[in-house]
């Protein structure tokens, strides 16, 4: 098949030229659904047997062409907001480079708007790693692409059975459960939680861990002390401040879904001058060093970004080479870093 014809067919189906080559030669790495779609489109385009014969299975694809065509894309939104995401992307790129695979960066908006269409560049890649996309409609659009995919996190409304790809989650439920237990054992029984649980499955998991500990210690949950409702992208501080302003008395400790949230709570306490209960504690998640008012000062949970990046890259490599295998859900382990007063009390 002439390259131009091969590319025409690839463009018509919305896949890369290497995917077309694999499908016509019955090679691994293409799902049956995509393979049938390519062959049907070839028939619709009136491609002759002679043209298809030029992609004979007995012929080896030139190695140079295969290397050029083997490209994965990382799909991200707002990576500039945190070095955490950039570190993950860096380690994905390093790991894929070991297999001589190019990594392309594809930006998507934070939220779907009417008329939005996926970037056309996604038609020319061989697989996707979806990072911080937390809009269900955007996830559905990516999910519909006939490509091998790995998702880091999802939204609670879109569970694993709905995803056409592997799902990797950062383990948080057991870690937040353990942190909350420690707070209770230290005598702090009036606890609050701050984090949008509908935003990400990992946020929901962390809140579930918080509730697990309360149940285990036979403590009632006080909904008035928990801010779990949706938080607007650009008004986190204002909404968290309004919530805390509305509390007649602050809790003895506030467990936050992330260090990002914790730094807003810390900022509020500093700027408002609110009196906190004796021994007040604030905890976070991610061990993010970007927020100077909480970095290395509060108990948090460390996420090893290098291991996470490598895991995502290798997940996609496996998914691309073995599309018939059942889709998987896996949790990447984390580590609690006890700091501040809670760490000191544990050492007594």
KOLGUKOL-317067 format. One record per residue (C-alpha): x, y, z; residue in three letters. Coordinates in pm, whole numbers, plus 50000, padded with zeros to 5 digits. Example, Ala and Ser with C-alpha at 12.3 -4.5 7.8 and 13.67 -1.06 7.14 Angstrom:
2
512304955050780Ala 513674989450714Ser 
% end
This chain:
348
500005000050000Unk 501355034149914Unk 502135056050215Unk 499615082150102Unk 496875055750078Unk 497865041350415Unk 497685076150569Unk 494335083250402Unk 492925051750560Unk 494455060450898Unk 492945095350886Unk 489545081750790Unk 489475057951088Unk 491155081951330Unk 494205060451411Unk 497895060851327Unk 499425046051012Unk 501255019651217Unk 497905008551362Unk 496555004251008Unk 499634984050913Unk 499214961251214Unk 495514956151150Unk 495994946850783Unk 498804923050876Unk 497004907651175Unk 499754918151414Unk 499344921651791Unk 498574955451941Unk 495214963051778Unk 491844954351933Unk 489414933251727Unk 486974962551717Unk 489584986151572Unk 490854959651330Unk 487364953651193Unk 486764991051165Unk 489964995350962Unk 489174966650727Unk 485604978750677Unk 486815013650599Unk 489374999650353Unk 486544982150172Unk 484425013750174Unk 487325033150024Unk 487545007749742Unk 491134997549809Unk 492114969249577Unk 493614935849674Unk 496794946349494Unk 497114976849715Unk 496444956450027Unk 498944930149911Unk 501664956549938Unk 501154953450315Unk 501714915950297Unk 502274899050637Unk 505404882750500Unk 507024916750458Unk 508644932150763Unk 507814967750845Unk 510934989350821Unk 512324994451172Unk 512885031451114Unk 509275036651014Unk 508025016851314Unk 510105037551553Unk 508825069951400Unk 505225058551418Unk 505335044751774Unk 504135074651971Unk 502125076752291Unk 500485107952426Unk 500035119952779Unk 496775139152807Unk 496735165353080Unk 494885195753208Unk 496435223853412Unk 499875207653459Unk 501295242053526Unk 499415242353858Unk 501705216654019Unk 505205202753983Unk 503655170154108Unk 502165163653763Unk 505255174753576Unk 507395150253775Unk 505065121853679Unk 505205131853311Unk 509015133953328Unk 509295098253456Unk 506755085553201Unk 508905100452923Unk 512105085353065Unk 510565050853090Unk 509095051552739Unk 512405063652596Unk 513945030952717Unk 511645013552469Unk 512355039452197Unk 508825052852213Unk 508105089752167Unk 505915108052415Unk 503645135552292Unk 502035161352520Unk 498345168852460Unk 496575196552647Unk 492855195652725Unk 490705221052910Unk 489625215553268Unk 485945214253178Unk 483865205352874Unk 482175233552685Unk 479635231152404Unk 481225223652069Unk 484525211452211Unk 486285185151998Unk 489295164252090Unk 492645175751949Unk 493225160951602Unk 496735151051709Unk 495205122151904Unk 494375105451571Unk 498055098951511Unk 499135082451833Unk 499245046251943Unk 498135049952302Unk 497095074252576Unk 497995080752938Unk 495255102553085Unk 496405122053390Unk 494485149853563Unk 491275150353360Unk 488375152653607Unk 485445161853385Unk 483145132353311Unk 482235144252960Unk 485865148552862Unk 486665114253004Unk 483835099052800Unk 485245115052483Unk 488715100952552Unk 487215067752652Unk 485575064452310Unk 488885066352121Unk 489855031951979Unk 493295033152139Unk 495065015452425Unk 494555037252733Unk 495675040453093Unk 493885064153329Unk 495445078453642Unk 492395083753861Unk 488825089453746Unk 485695106853866Unk 483385087854105Unk 480605089453846Unk 482735069653599Unk 483795036853752Unk 486265010753614Unk 483684989653423Unk 482915020453211Unk 486555027553123Unk 488005012252807Unk 491465010352954Unk 493435003153269Unk 492935024353580Unk 495735033553821Unk 494825048754157Unk 496965063554433Unk 496235044154751Unk 494755067755006Unk 491925051755197Unk 494065031055432Unk 496555059755480Unk 493915085355577Unk 492245059255797Unk 495535054255983Unk 496185091856018Unk 492655097256150Unk 493085068756398Unk 496265085056526Unk 494475118256572Unk 491705101356769Unk 494155081656982Unk 495935114357063Unk 492725127357219Unk 491425147456922Unk 487865135456873Unk 486225165956712Unk 487525162056357Unk 486835179256028Unk 487505169455667Unk 487995192855369Unk 488045180755008Unk 485705178454708Unk 484795141454712Unk 483005143454377Unk 486065157254203Unk 488175125654195Unk 487885089354301Unk 491045093754509Unk 489375121954706Unk 486395099254769Unk 488735071454884Unk 490445095055130Unk 487135106555273Unk 486045070255306Unk 489225063655507Unk 488345092755735Unk 484865078155791Unk 486295043155844Unk 488355055556139Unk 485425073556298Unk 483315041956278Unk 486115020256416Unk 486485043756713Unk 482705046356762Unk 482695083656698Unk 479805100556518Unk 480475119556201Unk 479585156256230Unk 478635167655877Unk 478855203855990Unk 482635199656029Unk 483155185155681Unk 483365204155353Unk 482985177555083Unk 480865196554830Unk 482175207554487Unk 484795235054496Unk 485145258654202Unk 488495257654027Unk 489475293754093Unk 487695300654420Unk 489015273754655Unk 490315298554909Unk 487125319054919Unk 484885288354958Unk 487075272055222Unk 487275304955411Unk 483495308955402Unk 483055273555533Unk 485485278855821Unk 484005312955899Unk 480655295755941Unk 481925272856217Unk 481285287156567Unk 484265266956687Unk 487025251156481Unk 487575213456510Unk 490555199356700Unk 492045187456372Unk 491255190856003Unk 492095162455765Unk 492565175655411Unk 492255156255085Unk 495545171554963Unk 498355195055058Unk 496825218954804Unk 493685220755021Unk 495725221555343Unk 497645252255233Unk 494385271355186Unk 493235261355535Unk 496605272055678Unk 496405305055491Unk 492915311255630Unk 494075305055986Unk 496945329455941Unk 494975357055770Unk 491785354355976Unk 493475352456313Unk 490905326556426Unk 491675310356758Unk 492255273056722Unk 491665246756991Unk 494715237557197Unk 496825212057009Unk 495075219056677Unk 496455198256388Unk 496235200056011Unk 497045170755782Unk 497365167355404Unk 498195143455123Unk 500765142654835Unk 503835155755022Unk 503825185554789Unk 506765209054842Unk 505245238254649Unk 503165252554930Unk 505585269255169Unk 503105274155454Unk 502625236355497Unk 505545219655315Unk 507465196555550Unk 505455210455844Unk 502325189155853Unk 501625151855853Unk 501025141255494Unk 501245111255261Unk 504165107255023Unk 503495096754663Unk 506585083954481Unk 506195101654148Unk 509055083053982Unk 507505049154057Unk 504095061953953Unk 505405074953620Unk 507175042153546Unk 504075022353639Unk 501875042453405Unk 504335038953117Unk 504675001453159Unk 500934997153198Unk 500405013452859Unk 503194993452697Unk 501554961352814Unk 498074973052713Unk 499304982652364Unk 501024949152312Unk 498224928252466Unk 494904945152382Unk 492964912852438Unk 493904910652806Unk 491234920153063Unk 491394956153176Unk 492934961553517Unk 492614983853822Unk 495644987854043Unk 496615008854345Unk 500075024054379Unk 501305023154738Unk 502005054254947Unk 503785062755273Unk 502635083655569Unk 505045110755678Unk 504315120356038Unk 505435155656115Unk 504885183256365Unk 503055178156696Unk 501505145056592Unk 504955130356521Unk 506235143556856Unk 503305127957043Unk 503905094456874Unk 507515094656994Unk 506525097957361Unk 
% end
